[in-house]
C-alpha cells in the first residue's frame, strides 16, 4: 500500500473550505430572508382579512350595543316619562332592524330585478318620515327640493339605496346642520355638512367594510350595498367631498 503525503496544497484547501463555508452560510441566510418575505407577501391577504374581520367584530359590537343599551335603559326609566322613553325604544329598535337588514342584504346573491312603476317622490317622502326621528339627536333638519318622478324600479333595492344614503348623511353630519335632498327625473342627490372624506378614500368608499371615519362606528357595509343595488338596477352612484361638504348623487338610467 502506497500513501503519498503532500502538504503543499493544504493551505489552499483550507481557504477553499472556508470560502465554500462562507458562501454556503451567506446563501443559506439569503434564502431564509427571501423565503421570509415570500411567505409574508403570500400571507398578507390573509392578515388583511383577519385585520378587517377583527375591526368588523369590534364595530359590530359597538354598533349593536348602543341601541340595545338605549332600549334597556328606556325600559327601566319608562314609568318616569312614558312618551319620551317609548320614542327612544322605537328609534333604537328601528336602528337594530336597519343593521340586521344591511347584514342580510350584504349576504344575498344578485337577484333579478322585480320592476314596478313607482312614484319616487311619494316613496322618498315616506322614507324621510321614517328617518325624521333620528334628526333630534343632533338637531338636524331636512331641506327638500323634490320633483314628481315616476320610476320603473325594484322597490326593495331602491329602498335600501335611499335608506343607506339618508342614514349615512345623518350619521356624518355635524350638529345643528341642514341635510339637503333633491330629486328630479334624472337623479337623486343628498348633501351634508360634516366630516370630509379624503380624496384617497373616495376611491374605495363603496368597497365592502370600507370606512373613512374613526369618529363614528359602523359596519362599513352600507355604501357597498348602495353600490351593489345601483349596479343591479343600472344606476350610477358617485360621491364628492370637499370643504366639509359631502354629496352623493344617484343617477338613474
Buried (B, 14 or more C-beta within 10 A) or exposed (E): EEEEEEEEEEEEEEEEEEEEEEEEEEEEEEEEEEEEEEEEEEEEEEEEEEEBEEBBEEBBEEBBEEBBEBBEBBEEEBEEEEEEBEBBBEBBBBBBEBBEBBEEBBEEEEEEBEEEEBEBBEBBBEBBEBBEEBBEEBEBEBEBEBEEBEBEBBEBBBBBBBBBBBBBBBBBBEEEBEBBBBBBEEBBBBBBBBBBBEEEBBEEBBBBBBBBBEEBBBBBBBBBBBBBBBEBBEBEBBBEBEEEEBBBBBEBE
